[in-house]
Amino acid sequence: MIEEHEQVVLTRDLPDHGIVAGDIGVVVAVHQAGAGYTLEFMTVAGDTIAIVTVDAADVRPAREREVPHVRAAE
């Protein structure tokens, strides 16, 4: 199970929040034993873009050998 404070990768776009599949978020709350998560998405400067609650199927753990990619926030 994904734990609080872990980085996760969004697996689908959430256009209402300005975040897209592949964006990296941090788990700020775990719901119903991992059935869902509240995530915070931030800029590299630490400004919050969005705080969203998603189903477990909408994220996956970040992998150790992945390389982050930068894009401008909308």
Secondary structure, DSSP 8 states (H G I E B T S, - for coil): ---TT-EEEE-S-BGGGTB-TT-EEEEEEEEGGGTEEEEEEE-TTS-EEEEEEEEGGGEEE--TT---------
